[in-house]
């Protein structure tokens, strides 16, 4: 049987996530897809992959912490100790697992973009960066002033990393203000980006 294209799967998965996620999270997913398309077209990245990964990046978002941990344990999903200490990030690795297991998605770039859309990592691909940024700046549920700030930095410099560093700064500041755990992975990416951009 011929494998379905990502665009064909996107239409089917829109119905799935509409049922699986809250209305707000569904709108967030649709908005992320639209912003990913905008960025992918501008940076000559694979639009189909970027849009698909952005659309389904939160496919595991409705699951409880208990459900996420159970899936991680039972399926030996690789997560760091730092991620386990930050429950809000666990839907990302589980989401990549679900995309592969339940929907037969085998494209590594797509799976990696889903896997890393919360904390990111050093040396992300353009698709990973685009999905990460689309998640933080989509127009339906995110702060529009923040969105405009990030996109302006990206387009003014023609560099996705300048958008990433604004997102990481905002995340770290928010966690500090709320006295919440900051993943060492987040700190490592922040340090990496500042080193790259200050060279």
C-alpha positions in Angstrom: 0.0 0.0 0.0 1.3 3.4 -1.0 2.3 5.6 2.0 0.1 8.6 2.5 1.7 12.0 1.9 2.1 14.4 4.8 -0.5 16.8 3.3 -3.1 13.9 3.1 -2.3 12.9 6.7 -2.6 16.6 7.8 -6.3 16.6 6.7 -7.0 13.4 8.6 -5.1 14.5 11.7 -6.9 17.8 11.9 -10.0 15.9 12.7 -8.2 13.8 15.3 -6.6 16.7 17.1 -9.9 18.6 17.0 -11.4 15.7 19.0 -8.4 15.0 21.2 -7.4 18.6 22.2 -9.3 21.4 23.8 -10.6 24.1 21.5 -7.8 26.5 22.6 -5.1 23.9 21.9 -6.7 23.1 18.6 -6.6 26.7 17.6 -3.0 26.9 18.8 -2.2 23.9 16.6 -3.8 25.5 13.5 -2.0 28.8 14.3 1.3 27.0 14.6 0.8 25.4 11.3 0.1 28.8 9.6 3.2 30.4 11.2 5.4 27.4 10.3 4.3 27.8 6.7 5.2 31.5 6.8 8.7 30.9 8.2 9.4 27.8 6.0 8.5 29.7 2.9 10.7 32.6 3.9 13.7 30.4 4.7 13.2 28.0 1.8 12.7 25.1 4.2 10.4 22.1 3.5 7.0 23.7 3.9 5.1 20.4 4.0 7.3 19.0 6.8 7.2 22.2 8.8 3.5 22.6 8.5 2.8 18.9 9.4 5.1 18.9 12.4 3.7 22.2 13.7 0.1 21.0 13.3 0.6 17.9 15.4 3.3 19.0 17.8 0.9 19.0 20.7 -0.7 15.7 19.9 0.0 14.4 23.4 -0.8 17.7 25.2 -4.2 16.4 26.6 -2.6 13.5 28.4 -2.1 13.8 32.2 1.3 13.7 33.8 0.5 10.1 34.9 -0.4 9.0 31.4 2.8 10.6 30.0 5.0 9.0 32.5 3.3 5.6 32.0 3.9 5.8 28.2 7.5 6.8 28.8 8.2 3.9 31.1 6.3 1.3 29.2 7.8 2.2 25.8 11.3 3.2 26.9 11.0 6.6 25.5 14.3 8.4 25.9 14.0 11.5 28.1 16.6 13.2 30.3 16.5 13.5 34.0 16.1 17.3 33.5 13.0 16.7 31.4 11.5 14.3 33.9 11.8 17.2 36.5 9.8 19.5 34.1 6.5 17.8 33.5 5.3 20.5 31.1 7.9 19.3 28.5 7.0 15.6 28.5 4.2 15.8 25.9 6.9 16.5 23.3 8.8 13.2 23.4 5.5 11.3 23.9 4.0 13.2 21.0 6.8 12.1 18.7 6.3 8.5 19.9 2.6 8.7 19.2 3.2 10.2 15.7 5.4 7.3 14.8 3.5 4.5 16.5 -0.1 5.4 15.9 0.2 7.3 12.6 3.2 5.7 11.0 5.2 8.9 10.7 8.8 7.9 10.0 10.3 11.1 8.7 13.1 12.0 11.1 12.9 15.7 10.6 9.2 15.7 11.4 9.6 13.5 14.5 12.6 15.5 15.7 10.7 18.8 15.3 7.8 17.4 17.5 10.3 15.8 20.0 12.2 19.1 20.6 9.5 21.8 20.3 9.5 22.5 24.0 13.2 22.6 25.2 15.1 22.4 21.9 18.7 21.4 21.7 22.0 22.6 20.2 22.4 22.5 16.5 18.7 22.3 15.7 17.7 21.9 12.0 15.7 24.7 10.3 12.6 22.6 10.5 13.1 22.1 14.3 13.7 25.8 14.8 10.7 26.7 12.7 8.3 24.5 14.7 9.8 25.7 18.0 9.2 29.3 16.9 5.8 28.7 15.5 4.7 27.1 18.7 5.8 30.3 20.6 4.5 32.9 18.1 1.4 31.6 16.4 -1.3 34.3 16.1 -4.4 32.5 17.6 -3.4 32.1 21.2 0.0 33.8 21.8 0.8 37.3 22.8 0.8 39.4 19.6 3.4 41.9 20.9 5.8 39.0 21.6 5.1 37.5 18.3 5.9 40.7 16.5 9.1 41.2 18.5 10.3 37.7 17.6 9.4 37.8 13.9 10.9 41.3 13.5 14.2 40.0 15.0 14.1 37.0 12.6 13.4 39.0 9.5 15.7 41.9 10.3 18.6 39.6 10.7 17.5 36.9 8.3 18.4 34.4 11.1 16.1 32.1 13.0 18.5 32.0 15.9 17.7 35.6 16.8 14.1 34.6 17.3 15.1 31.6 19.3 17.2 33.6 21.8 14.3 36.0 22.5 12.0 32.9 23.2 14.6 31.4 25.5 15.1 34.6 27.3 11.4 35.0 27.9 11.0 31.4 29.1 13.9 31.7 31.5 12.7 35.0 32.9 9.2 33.6 33.4 10.5 30.5 35.2 12.6 32.7 37.4 9.8 35.0 38.3 7.5 32.1 39.2 10.4 30.4 41.1 10.0 27.2 38.9 12.6 24.6 37.9 14.7 25.5 34.9 15.8 22.6 32.8 19.6 22.3 32.4 18.8 21.5 28.8 17.3 25.0 28.5 20.3 26.6 30.1 22.6 24.7 27.8 20.8 25.9 24.6 20.7 29.5 25.9 24.5 29.4 26.5 25.0 27.8 23.0 22.9 30.5 21.3 24.6 33.4 23.1 28.0 32.0 22.1 27.0 31.6 18.5 25.4 35.0 18.2 28.2 36.9 19.9 30.9 35.5 17.7 
